[in-house]
């Protein structure tokens, strides 16, 4: 006796080929669309009248104790801190804390690799923008326990503490020293 095909099976069989075709078409069009979107965003940013005030500018009155070179080493240390914290949390089965730590390690490492600490203009992220992205990372660290569900656990203190530390580093870093205009004016 022949097996009766269910309605769900026939829908899946029928639609699977269509889905594969749609995904294939999307894959062909995606690079073109992203290029066009990128050009539109660049064009709109160029036309926008954007105030160039950054988060580091909010701390102008604070003594500047950290140079761009020292800040680079602090970024390396923070990346290591979160990588080790993530590993320890993963080994202990604290998946939420491990995920949050690895996300923060990746953020700091990624931004650091793309930052022009010397003000030479050879990397895509200038030093003041790096300071603004540091504030985003501090927020990510502070919200990590909430987002990943471990606010009541001891691991949360590592994230809250690092977020406060990051705020102090943002406030005391000399962001202007790593900018091209200031470096050029000193020569």
ROBALUM-806526 format. One record per residue: residue number from 1; residue in one letter; chain; y, x, z of N, C-alpha, C in turn. Coordinates in steps of 0.2 Angstrom, whole numbers, plus 2048, in hexadecimal, padded with zeros to 3 digits. Example, Ala and Ser with C-alpha at 12.3 -4.5 7.8 and 13.67 -1.06 7.14 Angstrom:
> 1/A/A/7E4/842/827/7EA/83E/827/7F0/842/827
> 2/S/A/7F5/840/823/7FB/844/824/800/840/827
//
This chain:
> 1/X/A/7FA/804/800/800/800/800/806/804/800
> 2/X/A/80B/803/7FC/811/807/7FB/815/806/801
> 3/X/A/819/80B/803/81D/80B/809/824/807/807
> 4/X/A/826/803/80A/82C/7FF/809/832/804/80B
> 5/X/A/837/805/806/83D/809/808/842/805/80C
> 6/X/A/844/807/811/849/803/815/850/804/811
> 7/X/A/854/7FF/813/85B/7FF/810/85F/805/812
> 8/X/A/85E/808/818/862/80E/81A/85F/814/816
> 9/X/A/859/814/815/856/81A/811/859/819/80A
> 10/X/A/859/813/807/85B/813/800/863/815/800
> 11/X/A/867/813/805/86E/814/805/86F/81C/805
> 12/X/A/86B/81F/80A/86C/826/80B/86A/82A/804
> 13/X/A/864/828/801/862/82B/7FB/867/82A/7F5
> 14/X/A/86A/824/7F5/86F/823/7F0/875/827/7F1
> 15/X/A/878/827/7F7/87E/82A/7F9/87E/831/7F9
> 16/X/A/878/834/7FA/878/83B/7FB/87A/83F/7F5
> 17/X/A/878/83D/7EF/87A/840/7E9/882/840/7E8
> 18/X/A/885/83A/7EA/88C/839/7E9/890/83D/7EE
> 19/X/A/88D/83E/7F4/890/842/7F9/890/849/7F7
> 20/X/A/88B/84C/7F5/88A/853/7F2/88F/854/7ED
> 21/X/A/890/84F/7E8/895/850/7E3/89C/850/7E5
> 22/X/A/89D/84B/7EA/8A4/84B/7ED/8A6/852/7F1
> 23/X/A/8A1/854/7F4/8A2/85B/7F8/8A3/860/7F3
> 24/X/A/89F/860/7EE/8A0/866/7E8/8A7/865/7E5
> 25/X/A/8A9/85F/7E4/8B0/85E/7E1/8B5/860/7E5
> 26/X/A/8B5/85E/7EC/8B9/860/7F1/8BA/868/7F1
> 27/X/A/8B4/86B/7F1/8B4/872/7F2/8B7/876/7EC
> 28/X/A/8B7/873/7E6/8BB/876/7E0/8C2/874/7E1
> 29/X/A/8C4/86F/7E4/8CB/86D/7E4/8CF/870/7EA
> 30/X/A/8CB/872/7EF/8CE/874/7F6/8D3/87A/7F5
> 31/X/A/8D0/87F/7F2/8D5/885/7F1/8DB/884/7ED
> 32/X/A/8DB/880/7E8/8E1/87E/7E5/8E6/87A/7E9
> 33/X/A/8E3/875/7ED/8E7/871/7F1/8EA/875/7F7
> 34/X/A/8E7/87A/7FA/8E9/87E/7FF/8EF/883/7FD
> 35/X/A/8EE/885/7F7/8F3/889/7F4/8FA/885/7F3
> 36/X/A/8F9/87F/7F0/8FF/87B/7EF/902/879/7F6
> 37/X/A/8FE/878/7FB/901/876/801/904/87C/804
> 38/X/A/902/882/804/905/888/806/90C/889/803
> 39/X/A/90C/888/7FD/912/889/7F9/918/884/7FB
> 40/X/A/915/87E/7FC/91A/878/7FF/91C/87A/806
> 41/X/A/918/87C/80A/91A/87E/811/91F/884/811
> 42/X/A/91E/889/80D/922/88F/80D/929/88C/80A
> 43/X/A/929/888/805/92F/886/802/933/882/807
> 44/X/A/930/87D/80B/934/879/810/936/87D/815
> 45/X/A/933/882/817/935/887/81D/93B/88B/81A
> 46/X/A/93B/88D/814/941/891/811/947/88C/811
> 47/X/A/946/886/810/94C/881/80F/94E/87F/816
> 48/X/A/94A/87F/81B/94B/87C/822/950/881/825
> 49/X/A/955/87E/829/95A/881/82D/957/882/834
> 50/X/A/953/887/835/94F/887/83C/953/88C/840
> 51/X/A/954/88A/846/957/88F/84B/952/894/84D
> 52/X/A/954/89A/84D/94F/8A0/84E/94E/8A1/855
> 53/X/A/950/89D/85A/94E/89E/861/947/89D/862
> 54/X/A/945/8A2/866/93D/8A2/868/93D/8A1/86F
> 55/X/A/937/8A0/872/935/8A0/879/937/8A6/87D
> 56/X/A/936/8AC/87A/938/8B2/87E/940/8B2/87F
> 57/X/A/944/8AF/87B/94B/8AE/87C/94D/8AA/882
> 58/X/A/949/8A6/884/94A/8A2/88A/94A/8A7/890
> 59/X/A/948/8AD/890/948/8B1/896/94D/8B7/895
> 60/X/A/952/8B6/892/957/8BB/890/95A/8BF/897
> 61/X/A/95A/8BB/89C/95D/8BE/8A2/958/8C2/8A7
> 62/X/A/952/8C2/8A5/94D/8C5/8A9/94D/8CD/8A7
> 63/X/A/94C/8D1/8AC/94C/8D8/8AA/946/8DA/8A5
> 64/X/A/947/8DE/8A0/941/8DF/89B/93E/8E6/89D
> 65/X/A/938/8E5/8A0/934/8EB/8A2/92F/8ED/89E
> 66/X/A/92D/8E9/899/927/8EA/895/929/8EB/88E
> 67/X/A/927/8F1/88B/929/8F3/884/924/8F0/87F
> 68/X/A/925/8F0/879/920/8EE/874/91A/8F2/875
> 69/X/A/91A/8F8/876/914/8FC/876/910/8FA/87C
> 70/X/A/913/8F9/882/90F/8F7/888/90D/8F0/887
> 71/X/A/911/8EC/884/90E/8E5/882/908/8E5/87E
> 72/X/A/908/8E9/879/901/8EA/875/8FB/8EC/87A
> 73/X/A/8FC/8F0/87E/8F7/8F2/883/8F5/8EC/887
> 74/X/A/8FA/8E8/88A/8F8/8E2/88E/8F5/8DD/88A
> 75/X/A/8F6/8DD/883/8F2/8D8/87F/8EB/8DA/87E
> 76/X/A/8EA/8E1/87E/8E3/8E3/87E/8DF/8E1/884
> 77/X/A/8E3/8E3/88A/8E0/8E1/890/8DE/8DA/891
> 78/X/A/8E3/8D5/88F/8E2/8CE/88F/8DC/8CC/88B
> 79/X/A/8DB/8CF/885/8D6/8CD/881/8CF/8CF/884
> 80/X/A/8CF/8D5/887/8C9/8D7/88B/8C8/8D3/891
> 81/X/A/8CD/8D1/894/8CC/8CD/89A/8C9/8C6/898
> 82/X/A/8CB/8C3/893/8C8/8BD/891/8C1/8BE/88E
> 83/X/A/8C0/8C3/88B/8B9/8C4/888/8B4/8C5/88D
> 84/X/A/8B6/8C9/892/8B2/8CA/898/8B1/8C4/89C
> 85/X/A/8B6/8C0/89D/8B6/8BA/8A1/8B1/8B5/89D
> 86/X/A/8B2/8B5/897/8AE/8B0/893/8A6/8B2/893
> 87/X/A/8A5/8B9/893/89E/8BB/893/89B/8B9/89A
> 88/X/A/89F/8BB/89F/89C/8B9/8A6/89B/8B2/8A7
> 89/X/A/8A0/8AE/8A4/89F/8A7/8A5/899/8A4/8A1
> 90/X/A/898/8A7/89B/892/8A5/897/88C/8A7/89A
> 91/X/A/88B/8AD/89D/885/8AF/8A0/884/8AA/8A6
> 92/X/A/889/8A8/8AA/888/8A3/8AF/887/89C/8AE
> 93/X/A/887/89B/8A7/886/894/8A5/88C/88F/8A5
> 94/X/A/892/892/8A6/898/88F/8A6/89B/88E/89F
> 95/X/A/899/88A/89B/89A/88A/894/8A2/888/893
> 96/X/A/8A4/883/897/8AB/881/895/8B0/887/897
> 97/X/A/8AF/88B/89C/8B3/891/89E/8B2/896/899
> 98/X/A/8AC/897/897/8AA/89C/892/8AE/89B/88B
> 99/X/A/8AE/895/889/8B1/893/883/8B8/894/883
> 100/X/A/8BB/892/889/8C3/892/88A/8C4/89A/88A
> 101/X/A/8C0/89E/88D/8C2/8A5/88D/8C1/8A8/886
> 102/X/A/8BC/8A7/882/8BC/8A9/87C/8C1/8A7/877
> 103/X/A/8C3/8A1/878/8C9/89E/874/8CF/8A2/875
> 104/X/A/8D0/8A4/87C/8D6/8A8/87D/8D6/8AF/87B
> 105/X/A/8D0/8B2/87C/8CF/8B9/879/8D0/8B9/872
> 106/X/A/8CE/8B4/86E/8CF/8B4/867/8D6/8B3/865
> 107/X/A/8D9/8AF/869/8E1/8AE/867/8E5/8B4/868
> 108/X/A/8E4/8B7/86E/8E7/8BE/870/8E6/8C3/86B
> 109/X/A/8DF/8C4/869/8DD/8C9/864/8E0/8C8/85D
> 110/X/A/8DF/8C2/85B/8E2/8C0/854/8E9/8C1/854
> 111/X/A/8ED/8BE/858/8F4/8BF/858/8F6/8C6/858
> 112/X/A/8F3/8CA/85D/8F5/8D1/85E/8F3/8D5/857
> 113/X/A/8EE/8D4/854/8EC/8D7/84E/8F1/8D6/848
> 114/X/A/8F5/8D0/849/8F9/8CF/843/901/8D0/845
> 115/X/A/902/8D3/84B/909/8D4/84E/90C/8DB/84C
> 116/X/A/912/8DA/84A/916/8E0/848/919/8E3/84F
> 117/X/A/916/8E6/853/919/8E8/859/91F/8ED/858
> 118/X/A/91E/8F1/853/923/8F7/852/92A/8F4/84E
> 119/X/A/929/8EE/84B/92F/8EC/848/930/8EF/841
> 120/X/A/92A/8F1/83E/92A/8F4/837/92A/8EF/832
> 121/X/A/928/8E9/833/927/8E4/82E/921/8E4/82A
> 122/X/A/91C/8E8/82D/915/8E9/829/910/8E4/82B
> 123/X/A/911/8DF/830/90C/8DA/832/910/8D3/832
> 124/X/A/90C/8CE/831/90F/8C7/830/912/8C4/836
> 125/X/A/911/8C6/83D/914/8C3/843/919/8C8/846
> 126/X/A/91F/8C6/846/924/8CB/849/923/8CA/851
> 127/X/A/926/8CF/854/925/8D0/85B/927/8CA/85F
> 128/X/A/92D/8C7/85D/930/8C1/861/92B/8BB/860
> 129/X/A/929/8BA/85A/924/8B4/858/91E/8B5/85C
> 130/X/A/91C/8BC/85D/916/8BD/862/917/8BA/869
> 131/X/A/91D/8BB/86B/91F/8B9/872/91E/8B1/872
> 132/X/A/920/8AE/86D/920/8A6/86D/918/8A5/86D
> 133/X/A/914/8A8/869/90D/8A7/869/90A/8A9/86F
> 134/X/A/90C/8AE/873/90A/8AF/87A/90B/8A9/87E
> 135/X/A/910/8A5/87D/911/89F/881/90C/89A/87F
> 136/X/A/90B/89A/879/905/895/877/8FF/897/87A
> 137/X/A/8FD/89D/87A/8F7/8A0/87D/8F7/89E/885
> 138/X/A/8FD/89F/888/8FD/89E/88F/8FC/897/891
> 139/X/A/8FE/892/88C/8FD/88B/88D/8F6/88A/88C
> 140/X/A/8F3/88D/887/8EB/88C/885/8E7/88E/88B
> 141/X/A/8E9/894/88F/8E6/896/895/8E6/891/89A
> 142/X/A/8EC/88E/89B/8ED/88A/8A1/8EA/883/8A0
> 143/X/A/8E9/881/899/8E6/87B/898/8DF/87B/897
> 144/X/A/8DC/881/896/8D5/883/895/8D1/87F/89A
> 145/X/A/8D2/87F/8A0/8CE/87C/8A5/8CE/874/8A4
> 146/X/A/8D4/872/8A2/8D4/86A/8A1/8D0/868/89B
> 147/X/A/8D1/86C/896/8CE/86A/88F/8C7/86B/88F
> 148/X/A/8C5/870/893/8BD/872/893/8BA/870/899
> 149/X/A/8BD/86C/89D/8BA/868/8A3/8B8/86C/8A9
> 150/X/A/8BC/871/8AB/8BA/875/8B1/8C0/876/8B5
> 151/X/A/8C4/871/8B6/8CA/872/8BA/8C8/873/8C2
> 152/X/A/8C3/870/8C4/8C1/870/8CB/8BD/876/8CD
> 153/X/A/8BB/87A/8C8/8B6/880/8C9/8BA/886/8CA
> 154/X/A/8B7/88B/8CD/8BB/891/8CF/8BD/895/8C9
> 155/X/A/8BA/894/8C3/8BC/898/8BD/8C3/896/8BB
> 156/X/A/8C5/890/8BC/8CC/88E/8BA/8D1/892/8BD
> 157/X/A/8D0/895/8C2/8D6/89A/8C5/8D7/8A0/8C1
> 158/X/A/8D2/8A2/8BD/8D3/8A8/8B9/8D8/8A6/8B3
> 159/X/A/8D7/8A0/8B1/8DB/89D/8AB/8E3/89C/8AE
> 160/X/A/8E3/899/8B3/8EA/897/8B6/8ED/89E/8B8
> 161/X/A/8EA/8A2/8BB/8ED/8A9/8BC/8EF/8AC/8B6
> 162/X/A/8EB/8AC/8B1/8ED/8B0/8AB/8F3/8AD/8A7
> 163/X/A/8F3/8A6/8A8/8F9/8A3/8A5/8FF/8A4/8A8
> 164/X/A/8FF/8A5/8AF/905/8A7/8B3/907/8AE/8B1
> 165/X/A/902/8B3/8B1/903/8BA/8AF/906/8BA/8A8
> 166/X/A/904/8B6/8A3/907/8B6/89C/90E/8B4/89C
> 167/X/A/910/8AF/8A1/917/8AD/8A1/91B/8B3/8A4
> 168/X/A/919/8B7/8A9/91C/8BC/8AB/91D/8C2/8A6
> 169/X/A/918/8C3/8A2/918/8C8/89D/91D/8C6/897
> 170/X/A/91D/8BF/895/922/8BD/891/929/8BE/893
> 171/X/A/92A/8BC/899/931/8BD/89C/933/8C4/89D
> 172/X/A/92F/8C9/89E/931/8D0/89F/930/8D5/899
> 173/X/A/92E/8D2/893/92D/8D6/88D/934/8D7/88A
> 174/X/A/935/8DD/887/93B/8DE/883/93A/8DC/87C
> 175/X/A/93A/8D6/87A/938/8D3/874/93D/8D6/86E
> 176/X/A/943/8D7/870/948/8D9/86B/946/8E0/868
> 177/X/A/943/8E4/86D/941/8EB/86B/93C/8EC/865
> 178/X/A/938/8E7/865/933/8E7/85F/935/8E4/859
> 179/X/A/93C/8E2/858/93E/8DE/852/942/8E3/84E
> 180/X/A/941/8E2/847/944/8E7/842/94B/8E8/843
> 181/X/A/94F/8E3/844/956/8E4/844/959/8E8/84A
> 182/X/A/955/8E8/850/957/8EC/855/955/8F3/854
> 183/X/A/94F/8F4/852/94C/8FB/850/950/8FE/84B
> 184/X/A/953/8FA/846/957/8FD/841/95D/8FF/843
> 185/X/A/960/8FC/848/967/8FD/84B/967/903/84F
> 186/X/A/961/905/852/961/90B/857/961/911/853
> 187/X/A/95F/911/84C/95E/917/849/964/91A/846
//
